[in-house]
Amino acid sequence: MLGGPMHEVRIRIQLDHTRFCALEEEARHRGVKLESIVEGFIHGLIRELDRDEMEGTDHPIVPS
C-alpha cells in the first residue's frame, strides 16, 4: 500500500432500484448508513488492487 498523506475523494454513483434497496436493507441490518456500506466496498476494491500490484498479478487495461 502506498504511504503519505490521506486525501478525501467524493464519489457519486447511480444504483438501480433493486441494488439500492438491498444495500439500504444491509445498512439498516448493520445499523450503519448506506454510504458506509458503499465506502467499505470501495476500500475492499482498493485493497484488492494493492494486493494484485504487490503480487504482480495486476494487468493493465490496454485498448485493443
C-alpha positions in Angstrom: 0.0 0.0 0.0 1.2 3.5 -0.8 2.1 5.8 2.1 1.9 9.5 2.5 -0.9 11.9 3.4 -4.5 10.8 3.0 -6.9 12.6 0.7 -10.6 12.6 0.6 -12.4 11.8 -2.7 -16.1 12.3 -3.1 -17.8 9.8 -5.4 -21.4 9.8 -6.7 -22.8 6.6 -8.1 -26.1 5.6 -9.5 -27.7 2.3 -8.3 -30.6 0.5 -9.8 -33.6 0.3 -7.5 -33.1 -3.4 -6.6 -29.4 -2.9 -5.6 -30.2 0.3 -3.7 -32.9 -1.4 -1.7 -30.6 -4.4 -1.0 -27.8 -2.1 0.2 -30.2 0.0 2.2 -31.5 -3.1 3.9 -28.0 -4.3 4.7 -27.1 -0.9 6.2 -30.3 -1.0 8.3 -29.4 -4.5 9.4 -25.9 -3.4 10.4 -27.1 -0.2 12.0 -24.9 2.0 9.7 -25.5 4.5 6.9 -25.8 3.2 3.3 -22.8 5.3 2.5 -20.7 3.3 5.0 -21.6 0.1 3.2 -20.5 1.5 -0.2 -17.4 3.0 1.3 -16.5 -0.4 2.6 -16.8 -1.9 -0.9 -14.5 0.8 -2.3 -11.9 0.2 0.4 -12.1 -3.5 -0.4 -11.5 -2.9 -4.1 -8.5 -0.7 -3.3 -7.0 -3.4 -1.0 -7.5 -5.9 -3.8 -5.8 -3.7 -6.4 -2.9 -3.1 -3.9 -2.6 -6.9 -3.3 -2.6 -7.6 -7.1 0.0 -5.0 -7.7 2.3 -6.3 -4.9 1.8 -9.9 -6.3 2.5 -8.7 -9.8 -0.9 -10.1 -11.0 -2.4 -6.8 -11.9 -3.0 -6.4 -15.6 -3.1 -3.0 -17.2 -6.1 -2.2 -19.4 -4.9 -1.6 -22.9 -7.0 -0.6 -25.9 -7.5 -3.3 -28.5 
